[in-house]
């Protein structure tokens, strides 16, 4: 698994400048196991905001892990000389889980080694009808989008994500996260909750303010930014689950994003990819892969800067209602 080798090398290179631990060890059915690494950088104080970077939740979507690893690598390399980065890291905590599902990645499956789709596995039930199978199913682990057995605890990979989010993000007044996926449609999308209902989230005004500062400072960006529910609804979304948990502390703000890189475009440009299972979810041609890895670094870096400066752009009590109304008009 080249992604895991690359990640472990970066952890070695960054020794002394970052903290790394293994959140859990995932067993493969045929024997052997793979670690789920968690890497943290920046100020550990609970007084500063935090950003979580997640990838590799779906084993087939290797490019998502690649994008997170590329950003971590760039930070680790810059720490050797970039004094502005050192300054930035005094006022933010960064948390990385680039390969959440190493078992699925090793086996070449979307699901984890138990056949469970980690993005359908949380206890959240959709409130409105979901698309057949795609929205999550409990018929069989042999079919895609399997949610896992009813009433059972979440899979260990998801438990590890929840534990990291609770410890590192939900303990702060402000946090952001981005979970990098690929495979949906031809455009790059940034999704925010909910996936289980078309109802808007409580922090719609904050999400809209984040959207505004991104668009204003990246005028040529190509992302479609929208609630996931505009595309499809699903059971068991992990970020809906964690967002709802975060809402139990109303004085705090947690804004989880999902990056969906539109890989159908890569297939369109290179139709031979259709015959390769990996090709549908990942750019196969090297120069295209490099461009994809490069393109999204800007977004990942934006999020750490947005977290640092959150007090400067979060809506005030006076502007919040206006921002909320604008968001309803734009998205619902
Ligand atoms: Zn995915």
Boltz pocket constraint, residues with backbone or C-beta under 6 A from the ligand:
constraints:
  - pocket:
      binder: B
      contacts: [[A, 57], [A, 58], [A, 61], [A, 180], [A, 181], [A, 182], [A, 183]]
      max_distance: 6.0
